[in-house]
Amino acid sequence: TRDDLGFASVAAFDPKTAPAYVGFANGSDTTPVKPLEPAESFTKEEGLTKDANLKLNGFGADGMTLSSTDGAPAFAWKAINAKTLTVSVRLKSSAGARPLLALKGKSKDGQEMLAYMDPAWREGLAALLWKDATHTASAYRYTWKADTWFDFVSQKAHWHKWQIIDTTNEKNRASFVGDLLPGAQNVQVGLGVAGKGSVSIKGFATK
């Protein structure tokens, strides 16, 4: 429990030394979240801001394709309505790239906040990371597959819930929950990539 971060009864740990599984004992972080069908596709750069190490490889039938110039996490950012409760993104990776979904914003007291989800973090574990990526809310063993479309979903309700869902096999699903970005304003969605290779983003939807 880390009350200093506003988490109640949530295991938090250093990902470098973490056990293979951490989550809620009652399984409340595994409740499915229904992904939204992509309502908006990317056909041009307009409306996006980019990290310095992000390379936009172009737009095509699979939407927008991204890569990282140095292998470190790199994002294209899009502002969303701060009242949005669900963000859903469909993407796939190739040649060893790791796709990332992030949210960032400022809390009511002005604190910079960042959270992101990495499905191929440390030996096949999926993780929900925040701040300087030295802690995570929960983690599961998870099968990430290249060249396969996945739905990344972030939903703000009583808890902030994140899921990764294989569109060809919904049972291949990872779920996380944590009270991240409490009261955040001016929220931005980050569509990102890490490692070698590229990530294709077919589209996203908000609700």
Accessible surface in RSA format (square Angstrom, percent):
REM  Atomic radii and reference values for relative SASA: ProtOr
REM  Chains: A
REM  Algorithm: Lee & Richards
REM  Probe-radius: 1.40
REM  Slices: 20
REM RES _ NUM      All-atoms   Total-Side   Main-Chain    Non-polar    All polar
REM                ABS   REL    ABS   REL    ABS   REL    ABS   REL    ABS   REL
RES THR A   1   106.49  75.7  50.21  50.9  56.28 134.1  27.72  37.2  78.77 119.1
RES ARG A   2    67.18  28.2  64.28  32.8   2.90   6.9  13.24  18.1  53.94  32.7
RES ASP A   3   112.77  79.0  90.81  90.4  21.95  51.9  38.29  90.1  74.47  74.3
RES ASP A   4   115.35  80.8  71.40  71.1  43.95 103.9  53.49 125.9  61.87  61.7
RES LEU A   5    39.46  22.0  18.38  13.1  21.08  53.0  23.98  16.8  15.48  41.7
RES GLY A   6    52.82  65.1   0.00   N/A  52.82  65.1  37.24 102.2  15.59  34.9
RES PHE A   7     5.39   2.7   4.11   2.5   1.28   3.3   4.72   2.9   0.68   1.9
RES ALA A   8    59.09  54.3  57.12  88.1   1.97   4.5  57.40  80.8   1.69   4.5
RES SER A   9    88.64  74.9  69.12  92.2  19.53  45.0  37.32  79.5  51.32  71.9
RES VAL A  10     2.94   1.9   1.13   1.0   1.82   4.4   2.88   2.5   0.07   0.2
RES ALA A  11    42.68  39.2  30.15  46.5  12.52  28.5  35.80  50.4   6.87  18.2
RES ALA A  12    27.10  24.9   0.60   0.9  26.50  60.3   0.60   0.8  26.50  70.2
RES PHE A  13    27.22  13.6  20.46  12.7   6.75  17.6  27.22  16.5   0.00   0.0
RES ASP A  14    61.98  43.4  56.61  56.3   5.37  12.7  19.61  46.1  42.37  42.3
RES PRO A  15     5.69   4.1   5.62   5.1   0.07   0.3   5.69   4.7   0.00   0.0
RES LYS A  16   158.28  77.2 133.02  81.6  25.26  60.1 101.74  91.6  56.54  60.2
RES THR A  17   113.91  81.0  82.19  83.3  31.72  75.6  73.86  99.2  40.05  60.5
RES ALA A  18    12.38  11.4   0.24   0.4  12.14  27.6   1.86   2.6  10.52  27.9
RES PRO A  19    77.66  56.6  64.64  58.9  13.02  47.3  77.38  63.9   0.28   1.7
RES ALA A  20    43.99  40.4  33.84  52.2  10.15  23.1  36.07  50.8   7.92  21.0
RES TYR A  21   112.04  52.3  98.58  56.1  13.46  35.0  84.04  63.2  28.00  34.5
RES VAL A  22    17.22  11.3  13.54  12.3   3.68   8.9  17.22  15.0   0.00   0.0
RES GLY A  23    21.48  26.5   0.00   N/A  21.48  26.5   2.60   7.1  18.88  42.3
RES PHE A  24    29.47  14.7  21.67  13.4   7.79  20.3  26.12  15.8   3.35   9.6
RES ALA A  25   118.46 108.9  68.87 106.3  49.59 112.8  81.04 114.1  37.42  99.1
RES ASN A  26   121.63  83.9  81.61  78.9  40.02  96.4  47.13 113.4  74.50  72.0
RES GLY A  27    27.69  34.1   0.00   N/A  27.69  34.1  21.95  60.2   5.74  12.8
RES SER A  28    48.72  41.2  37.81  50.5  10.91  25.1  38.84  82.7   9.89  13.8
RES ASP A  29     0.06   0.0   0.06   0.1   0.00   0.0   0.00   0.0   0.06   0.1
RES THR A  30    68.15  48.5  59.47  60.3   8.68  20.7  39.66  53.3  28.49  43.1
RES THR A  31    72.49  51.6  68.33  69.3   4.16   9.9  50.22  67.5  22.27  33.7
RES PRO A  32    89.00  64.9  71.77  65.4  17.23  62.6  71.77  59.3  17.23 107.1
RES VAL A  33     6.77   4.5   3.03   2.7   3.74   9.0   6.62   5.8   0.15   0.4
RES LYS A  34   176.43  86.1 158.91  97.5  17.52  41.7 112.42 101.2  64.02  68.2
RES PRO A  35    32.31  23.5  23.51  21.4   8.80  32.0  23.51  19.4   8.80  54.7
RES LEU A  36    37.03  20.6  33.13  23.7   3.90   9.8  36.10  25.4   0.93   2.5
RES GLU A  37   127.50  73.2 116.22  87.9  11.28  26.9  64.72 125.2  62.78  51.3
RES PRO A  38    40.18  29.3  15.14  13.8  25.04  91.0  15.31  12.6  24.87 154.6
RES ALA A  39    90.46  83.2  48.34  74.6  42.12  95.8  58.41  82.3  32.05  84.9
RES GLU A  40    80.34  46.1  75.09  56.8   5.25  12.5  32.28  62.4  48.06  39.2
RES SER A  41    67.79  57.3  50.22  67.0  17.57  40.5  25.71  54.8  42.08  59.0
RES PHE A  42    11.53   5.8   7.46   4.6   4.08  10.6   9.37   5.7   2.17   6.2
RES THR A  43    98.97  70.4  79.56  80.7  19.41  46.3  60.56  81.3  38.41  58.1
RES LYS A  44   123.52  60.3 119.47  73.3   4.04   9.6  74.40  67.0  49.11  52.3
RES GLU A  45    80.27  46.1  75.30  57.0   4.97  11.8  22.19  42.9  58.08  47.4
RES GLU A  46   129.75  74.5 102.73  77.7  27.03  64.3  50.60  97.9  79.16  64.6
RES GLY A  47    53.02  65.4   0.00   N/A  53.02  65.4  33.88  93.0  19.14  42.9
RES LEU A  48    21.44  11.9   0.40   0.3  21.04  52.9   0.43   0.3  21.00  56.5
RES THR A  49    86.05  61.2  81.52  82.6   4.53  10.8  80.01 107.5   6.04   9.1
RES LYS A  50    94.00  45.9  60.64  37.2  33.36  79.4  28.03  25.2  65.97  70.3
RES ASP A  51    44.07  30.9  36.00  35.8   8.08  19.1  14.39  33.9  29.69  29.6
RES ALA A  52   115.12 105.9  68.99 106.5  46.13 104.9  82.18 115.7  32.95  87.3
RES ASN A  53    27.05  18.7  24.45  23.6   2.60   6.2  15.23  36.6  11.82  11.4
RES LEU A  54    11.05   6.2   0.00   0.0  11.05  27.8   0.00   0.0  11.05  29.7
RES LYS A  55   117.18  57.2 113.33  69.5   3.85   9.2  60.44  54.4  56.74  60.4
RES LEU A  56    31.78  17.7   8.32   5.9  23.46  59.0   8.32   5.8  23.46  63.1
RES ASN A  57    66.64  46.0  29.39  28.4  37.25  89.7  23.30  56.1  43.34  41.9
RES GLY A  58    27.47  33.9   0.00   N/A  27.47  33.9  27.28  74.9   0.19   0.4
RES PHE A  59    75.79  37.9  38.45  23.8  37.35  97.2  40.50  24.6  35.30 101.0
RES GLY A  60    54.83  67.6   0.00   N/A  54.83  67.6  37.50 102.9  17.33  38.8
RES ALA A  61   110.90 102.0  65.32 100.8  45.57 103.7  78.58 110.7  32.32  85.6
RES ASP A  62    51.09  35.8  49.05  48.8   2.04   4.8   9.72  22.9  41.37  41.3
RES GLY A  63     6.13   7.6   0.00   N/A   6.13   7.6   4.51  12.4   1.62   3.6
RES MET A  64     0.00   0.0   0.00   0.0   0.00   0.0   0.00   0.0   0.00   0.0
RES THR A  65    32.75  23.3  32.75  33.2   0.00   0.0  17.53  23.6  15.22  23.0
RES LEU A  66     0.00   0.0   0.00   0.0   0.00   0.0   0.00   0.0   0.00   0.0
RES SER A  67    17.16  14.5  17.16  22.9   0.00   0.0  11.05  23.5   6.12   8.6
RES SER A  68    15.27  12.9   0.00   0.0  15.27  35.2   0.00   0.0  15.27  21.4
RES THR A  69    94.96  67.5  53.73  54.5  41.23  98.3  53.26  71.5  41.70  63.0
RES ASP A  70    98.64  69.1  61.08  60.8  37.56  88.8  43.51 102.4  55.14  55.0
RES GLY A  71    27.80  34.3   0.00   N/A  27.80  34.3  16.38  45.0  11.42  25.6
RES ALA A  72    43.92  40.4  37.19  57.4   6.73  15.3  42.97  60.5   0.95   2.5
RES PRO A  73    60.34  44.0  47.95  43.7  12.39  45.0  47.95  39.6  12.39  77.0
RES ALA A  74     0.00   0.0   0.00   0.0   0.00   0.0   0.00   0.0   0.00   0.0
RES PHE A  75    11.85   5.9  11.85   7.3   0.00   0.0  11.85   7.2   0.00   0.0
RES ALA A  76     0.02   0.0   0.00   0.0   0.02   0.0   0.00   0.0   0.02   0.1
RES TRP A  77    14.75   5.9  13.07   6.3   1.68   4.0  12.91   6.9   1.84   3.0
RES LYS A  78    44.05  21.5  43.24  26.5   0.80   1.9  13.19  11.9  30.85  32.9
RES ALA A  79    73.61  67.7  55.20  85.2  18.41  41.9  55.40  78.0  18.21  48.2
RES ILE A  80    28.12  16.0  10.41   7.8  17.71  42.7  19.48  14.0   8.63  23.4
RES ASN A  81   100.01  69.0  80.73  78.0  19.28  46.4  31.70  76.3  68.31  66.0
RES ALA A  82    43.15  39.7  17.22  26.6  25.93  59.0  17.81  25.1  25.34  67.1
RES LYS A  83   175.11  85.4 158.14  97.0  16.97  40.4 108.13  97.3  66.97  71.3
RES THR A  84    27.56  19.6   8.14   8.2  19.42  46.3   4.80   6.4  22.76  34.4
RES LEU A  85   105.95  59.0 103.31  73.9   2.64   6.6 104.34  73.3   1.61   4.3
RES THR A  86     9.24   6.6   9.11   9.2   0.12   0.3   2.23   3.0   7.00  10.6
RES VAL A  87     4.90   3.2   4.90   4.4   0.00   0.0   4.90   4.3   0.00   0.0
RES SER A  88     2.03   1.7   1.13   1.5   0.91   2.1   0.39   0.8   1.65   2.3
RES VAL A  89     0.81   0.5   0.00   0.0   0.81   2.0   0.78   0.7   0.03   0.1
RES ARG A  90    38.22  16.0  37.77  19.3   0.45   1.1   3.38   4.6  34.84  21.1
RES LEU A  91     0.16   0.1   0.16   0.1   0.00   0.0   0.16   0.1   0.00   0.0
RES LYS A  92    45.51  22.2  45.29  27.8   0.22   0.5  11.75  10.6  33.76  36.0
RES SER A  93     3.13   2.6   1.42   1.9   1.72   4.0   1.57   3.4   1.56   2.2
RES SER A  94    37.45  31.6  37.29  49.8   0.16   0.4  23.19  49.4  14.26  20.0
RES ALA A  95    81.54  75.0  44.36  68.5  37.18  84.6  65.15  91.7  16.39  43.4
RES GLY A  96    59.20  73.0   0.00   N/A  59.20  73.0  39.04 107.1  20.16  45.1
RES ALA A  97     4.05   3.7   0.00   0.0   4.05   9.2   0.00   0.0   4.05  10.7
RES ARG A  98    68.69  28.8  68.62  35.0   0.06   0.2  18.13  24.8  50.55  30.6
RES PRO A  99     0.00   0.0   0.00   0.0   0.00   0.0   0.00   0.0   0.00   0.0
RES LEU A 100     0.10   0.1   0.02   0.0   0.08   0.2   0.02   0.0   0.08   0.2
RES LEU A 101     0.25   0.1   0.25   0.2   0.00   0.0   0.25   0.2   0.00   0.0
RES ALA A 102     0.00   0.0   0.00   0.0   0.00   0.0   0.00   0.0   0.00   0.0
RES LEU A 103     7.60   4.2   7.60   5.4   0.00   0.0   7.60   5.3   0.00   0.0
RES LYS A 104    70.09  34.2  69.98  42.9   0.12   0.3  30.22  27.2  39.87  42.5
RES GLY A 105     8.46  10.4   0.00   N/A   8.46  10.4   7.99  21.9   0.47   1.1
RES LYS A 106   105.29  51.4 104.76  64.3   0.53   1.3  48.59  43.7  56.70  60.4
RES SER A 107    14.44  12.2   9.37  12.5   5.07  11.7   9.22  19.6   5.21   7.3
RES LYS A 108   172.11  84.0 134.38  82.5  37.72  89.8  81.91  73.7  90.20  96.1
RES ASP A 109   120.45  84.4  79.41  79.0  41.05  97.1  51.53 121.3  68.93  68.7
RES GLY A 110    44.63  55.0   0.00   N/A  44.63  55.0  27.08  74.3  17.56  39.3
RES GLN A 111    75.21  42.1  66.09  48.3   9.12  21.7  32.84  69.9  42.37  32.1
RES GLU A 112   120.74  69.3 105.64  79.9  15.09  35.9  60.86 117.7  59.88  48.9
RES MET A 113    31.78  16.5  26.78  17.7   5.00  11.9  28.97  24.6   2.81   3.7
RES LEU A 114    58.74  32.7  54.63  39.1   4.12  10.3  54.99  38.6   3.75  10.1
RES ALA A 115     0.92   0.8   0.92   1.4   0.00   0.0   0.92   1.3   0.00   0.0
RES TYR A 116    27.24  12.7  27.24  15.5   0.00   0.0  11.48   8.6  15.75  19.4
RES MET A 117     0.00   0.0   0.00   0.0   0.00   0.0   0.00   0.0   0.00   0.0
RES ASP A 118     2.11   1.5   2.11   2.1   0.00   0.0   0.00   0.0   2.11   2.1
RES PRO A 119     0.25   0.2   0.00   0.0   0.25   0.9   0.00   0.0   0.25   1.6
RES ALA A 120    31.10  28.6  18.51  28.6  12.59  28.6  18.94  26.7  12.16  32.2
RES TRP A 121    31.35  12.6  29.21  14.1   2.15   5.0  18.13   9.7  13.22  21.4
RES ARG A 122    73.04  30.7  54.18  27.6  18.86  44.9  42.77  58.4  30.27  18.3
RES GLU A 123   139.85  80.3 105.97  80.2  33.88  80.7  54.58 105.6  85.27  69.6
RES GLY A 124    36.44  44.9   0.00   N/A  36.44  44.9  27.60  75.7   8.84  19.8
RES LEU A 125     3.64   2.0   3.64   2.6   0.00   0.0   3.64   2.6   0.00   0.0
RES ALA A 126     0.00   0.0   0.00   0.0   0.00   0.0   0.00   0.0   0.00   0.0
RES ALA A 127     0.00   0.0   0.00   0.0   0.00   0.0   0.00   0.0   0.00   0.0
RES LEU A 128     0.00   0.0   0.00   0.0   0.00   0.0   0.00   0.0   0.00   0.0
RES LEU A 129     3.67   2.0   3.67   2.6   0.00   0.0   3.67   2.6   0.00   0.0
RES TRP A 130    11.12   4.5   9.81   4.7   1.31   3.1   8.24   4.4   2.88   4.7
RES LYS A 131    88.54  43.2  69.15  42.4  19.39  46.2  53.39  48.1  35.15  37.4
RES ASP A 132   106.05  74.3  78.34  78.0  27.71  65.5  49.26 115.9  56.79  56.6
RES ALA A 133    31.85  29.3  22.97  35.4   8.88  20.2  23.05  32.5   8.81  23.3
RES THR A 134    44.74  31.8  44.62  45.2   0.12   0.3  39.58  53.2   5.16   7.8
RES HIS A 135    44.75  24.5  44.56  31.0   0.19   0.5  24.04  24.8  20.71  24.1
RES THR A 136     0.00   0.0   0.00   0.0   0.00   0.0   0.00   0.0   0.00   0.0
RES ALA A 137     1.04   1.0   0.00   0.0   1.04   2.4   0.00   0.0   1.04   2.8
RES SER A 138     0.38   0.3   0.38   0.5   0.00   0.0   0.38   0.8   0.00   0.0
RES ALA A 139     0.29   0.3   0.29   0.4   0.00   0.0   0.29   0.4   0.00   0.0
RES TYR A 140    31.25  14.6  31.23  17.8   0.02   0.1  31.25  23.5   0.00   0.0
RES ARG A 141   159.44  66.9 135.68  69.2  23.76  56.6  69.14  94.5  90.30  54.7
RES TYR A 142    19.90   9.3   2.97   1.7  16.93  44.1   8.27   6.2  11.63  14.3
RES THR A 143    84.85  60.3  79.21  80.3   5.63  13.4  47.22  63.4  37.63  56.9
RES TRP A 144    48.27  19.4  22.69  11.0  25.58  60.1  21.84  11.6  26.43  42.9
RES LYS A 145    76.14  37.1  72.21  44.3   3.93   9.4  47.82  43.0  28.31  30.2
RES ALA A 146    55.27  50.8  36.43  56.2  18.83  42.8  36.43  51.3  18.83  49.9
RES ASP A 147    97.80  68.5  75.32  75.0  22.48  53.2  27.64  65.0  70.16  70.0
RES THR A 148    21.84  15.5  18.00  18.3   3.83   9.1   7.72  10.4  14.11  21.3
RES TRP A 149    41.85  16.8  40.18  19.4   1.67   3.9  29.39  15.7  12.46  20.2
RES PHE A 150     0.00   0.0   0.00   0.0   0.00   0.0   0.00   0.0   0.00   0.0
RES ASP A 151     5.70   4.0   5.70   5.7   0.00   0.0   0.00   0.0   5.70   5.7
RES PHE A 152     0.00   0.0   0.00   0.0   0.00   0.0   0.00   0.0   0.00   0.0
RES VAL A 153     0.76   0.5   0.50   0.5   0.26   0.6   0.50   0.4   0.26   0.7
RES SER A 154     2.94   2.5   1.94   2.6   1.00   2.3   0.06   0.1   2.88   4.0
RES GLN A 155    55.22  30.9  55.06  40.2   0.15   0.4   3.05   6.5  52.16  39.6
RES LYS A 156    55.80  27.2  54.14  33.2   1.66   4.0  48.42  43.6   7.38   7.9
RES ALA A 157    67.28  61.9  42.42  65.5  24.86  56.6  55.83  78.6  11.46  30.3
RES HIS A 158   158.54  86.6 132.66  92.2  25.89  66.2  99.18 102.2  59.36  69.1
RES TRP A 159    71.09  28.5  67.78  32.8   3.31   7.8  50.61  27.0  20.48  33.2
RES HIS A 160     7.68   4.2   7.68   5.3   0.00   0.0   7.25   7.5   0.43   0.5
RES LYS A 161    31.84  15.5  31.45  19.3   0.39   0.9   9.84   8.9  22.00  23.4
RES TRP A 162     0.16   0.1   0.00   0.0   0.16   0.4   0.16   0.1   0.00   0.0
RES GLN A 163     0.21   0.1   0.11   0.1   0.10   0.2   0.11   0.2   0.10   0.1
RES ILE A 164     0.00   0.0   0.00   0.0   0.00   0.0   0.00   0.0   0.00   0.0
RES ILE A 165     4.41   2.5   4.41   3.3   0.00   0.0   4.41   3.2   0.00   0.0
RES ASP A 166     0.54   0.4   0.00   0.0   0.54   1.3   0.00   0.0   0.54   0.5
RES THR A 167    60.28  42.9  22.85  23.2  37.43  89.2  23.36  31.4  36.92  55.8
RES THR A 168   102.75  73.1  64.48  65.4  38.26  91.2  68.11  91.5  34.64  52.4
RES ASN A 169    71.19  49.1  64.86  62.7   6.33  15.2  19.65  47.3  51.54  49.8
RES GLU A 170   109.52  62.9 100.31  75.9   9.21  21.9  29.46  57.0  80.06  65.4
RES LYS A 171   192.46  93.9 160.51  98.5  31.95  76.1 111.48 100.3  80.97  86.3
RES ASN A 172    22.67  15.6  16.50  15.9   6.17  14.9  12.74  30.7   9.93   9.6
RES ARG A 173    49.10  20.6  23.76  12.1  25.34  60.3  15.27  20.9  33.83  20.5
RES ALA A 174     1.99   1.8   0.12   0.2   1.86   4.2   1.99   2.8   0.00   0.0
RES SER A 175     5.09   4.3   3.03   4.0   2.06   4.8   0.86   1.8   4.23   5.9
RES PHE A 176     0.00   0.0   0.00   0.0   0.00   0.0   0.00   0.0   0.00   0.0
RES VAL A 177     3.27   2.1   3.15   2.9   0.12   0.3   3.15   2.7   0.12   0.3
RES GLY A 178     0.00   0.0   0.00   N/A   0.00   0.0   0.00   0.0   0.00   0.0
RES ASP A 179    43.06  30.2  39.81  39.6   3.25   7.7   2.53   5.9  40.53  40.4
RES LEU A 180     6.44   3.6   5.96   4.3   0.48   1.2   6.39   4.5   0.05   0.1
RES LEU A 181    12.14   6.8   6.41   4.6   5.74  14.4   6.41   4.5   5.74  15.4
RES PRO A 182    61.30  44.7  54.20  49.4   7.09  25.8  56.42  46.6   4.88  30.3
RES GLY A 183    33.44  41.2   0.00   N/A  33.44  41.2  22.78  62.5  10.66  23.9
RES ALA A 184    10.11   9.3   1.56   2.4   8.55  19.4   1.56   2.2   8.55  22.6
RES GLN A 185    83.63  46.8  83.63  61.1   0.00   0.0  33.51  71.3  50.12  38.0
RES ASN A 186   125.88  86.8 109.91 106.2  15.97  38.4  35.35  85.1  90.53  87.5
RES VAL A 187    13.86   9.1  13.66  12.4   0.21   0.5  13.66  11.9   0.21   0.6
RES GLN A 188    54.69  30.6  54.69  40.0   0.00   0.0   3.76   8.0  50.93  38.6
RES VAL A 189     2.09   1.4   2.09   1.9   0.00   0.0   2.09   1.8   0.00   0.0
RES GLY A 190     0.00   0.0   0.00   N/A   0.00   0.0   0.00   0.0   0.00   0.0
RES LEU A 191     1.94   1.1   1.94   1.4   0.00   0.0   1.94   1.4   0.00   0.0
RES GLY A 192     0.00   0.0   0.00   N/A   0.00   0.0   0.00   0.0   0.00   0.0
RES VAL A 193     0.00   0.0   0.00   0.0   0.00   0.0   0.00   0.0   0.00   0.0
RES ALA A 194     0.50   0.5   0.50   0.8   0.00   0.0   0.50   0.7   0.00   0.0
RES GLY A 195    18.82  23.2   0.00   N/A  18.82  23.2  18.42  50.5   0.40   0.9
RES LYS A 196   176.35  86.0 166.92 102.4   9.43  22.5 115.72 104.2  60.63  64.6
RES GLY A 197    26.89  33.2   0.00   N/A  26.89  33.2  12.66  34.7  14.24  31.9
RES SER A 198    23.75  20.1  23.03  30.7   0.72   1.7   8.41  17.9  15.34  21.5
RES VAL A 199     0.09   0.1   0.00   0.0   0.09   0.2   0.09   0.1   0.00   0.0
RES SER A 200    15.15  12.8  14.50  19.4   0.64   1.5   0.03   0.1  15.12  21.2
RES ILE A 201     0.00   0.0   0.00   0.0   0.00   0.0   0.00   0.0   0.00   0.0
RES LYS A 202    73.68  35.9  71.82  44.1   1.85   4.4  33.47  30.1  40.21  42.8
RES GLY A 203     0.08   0.1   0.00   N/A   0.08   0.1   0.08   0.2   0.00   0.0
RES PHE A 204     8.42   4.2   8.42   5.2   0.00   0.0   8.42   5.1   0.00   0.0
RES ALA A 205     8.13   7.5   4.90   7.6   3.23   7.3   8.13  11.5   0.00   0.0
RES THR A 206    58.98  41.9  32.27  32.7  26.71  63.7   1.54   2.1  57.44  86.8
RES LYS A 207   160.20  78.2 130.89  80.3  29.31  69.8 106.29  95.7  53.91  57.4
END  Absolute sums over single chains surface
CHAIN  1 A     9658.9       7239.8       2419.1       5290.5       4368.4
END  Absolute sums over all chains
TOTAL          9658.9       7239.8       2419.1       5290.5       4368.4
